Amino acid sequence: MFSLFFTIHADDKSKSKKRKPEREEEIPGKRRFFTWALVVLWCILIAFGIISLSDPKWLQDLSRGGAEVESRWFRDYGDNHLRAGRYRLAIAQYERALQIEPDNVAAIVNQAIAYSRAGYVDRAEEILKDALKIETYQQGVIYYNLADMLEREGRKDEAIRYYHQAIDVEPEPAYIYRKLGALYLKAEQYEEAREAFQMALETETNLTSSYQNMLRNSTSAFEDDTTNLRVIKSLLAGGVRAEDLTRYDPEIVGLMLQRDPGTAKTHNLLGLAYARLGDADAAIEHFQTSLQIIPGSRDVIRNLQMAREFKQTGRIPTPSE
């Protein structure tokens, strides 16, 4: 009876003997497979090590693209905190963005703005002046924000100097000319204000300047498209060539630029400068041009009435910007 439980029948023994050699052949086969898999894995790791040491351009571009995206995430978080008035949190996020991408101009400028609004103006000024050492096509942005900050602090002469430096390197300086002209108006330097507004108007209606401005604005639109962004930055660095403008109709583009709301604002400011200089006719002309672009503007209508009254009475009432 016990043999039923502990004894292997002859048929079963023969089957077990036949299976044994198959298992013995199967195990070495698996071992060889795993051995070769390990060899291949080591070869791949060694290859990656060699590639990393040689640091080829394609690997640099791949790493740079990932770093730019990660840096932009932290910058965006910082921008959200900045808009909400959470300046310390914004500063911390910008710091993380700059640890990844130290030359991220947008993060540098916005961090300086956060410091300034938090009351640390000296630190903000230091950040922006250090940023001027960076080789970037956005240097005009740095100069402009430095000038704007100094203007808010009442340091007029320094602000004017940095506005001029921003104009020298900025592809689209019209808005800086307007800012500079407004500062001159407050300082009662009316001739300088007129010149600044006149330069703003000439820049705004210039096809070459407008093309540069389009490229500059495109850098944010194509921020996630590294291929096109590289081309845009190259075009900005190389300047505008005559052949770049042949695809546009100068007459149509010129009419569009003359009807731009920014141009209307410049005409209004230029009218104010002429009024302060005592030239009522020129002031009226620019106010009327501004109203042709944006009919119904209350400030411009008020300024036009002021200029007409000035022409009749010789007395200059308070204008509206």
Secondary structure, DSSP 8 states (H G I E B T S, - for coil): -THHHH---HHHHHHHHHHHHHHHHHHHHHHHHHHHHHHHHHHHHHHHHHHHHH--HHHHHHHHHHHHHHHHHHHHHHHHHHHTT-HHHHHHHHHHHHHH-TT-HHHHHHHHHHHHHTT-HHHHHHHHHHHTTS--TTHHHHHHHHHHHHHHTT-HHHHHHHHHHHHHH-SS-HHHHHHHHHHHHHTT-HHHHHHHHHHHHHHHT-HHHHHHHHHHHHHHHTTT-HHHHHHHHHHHHH---GGGGTTS-HHHHHHHHHT-HHHHHHHHHHHHHHHHTT-HHHHHHHHHHHHHHSTT-HHHHHHHHHHHHHHHHS-------
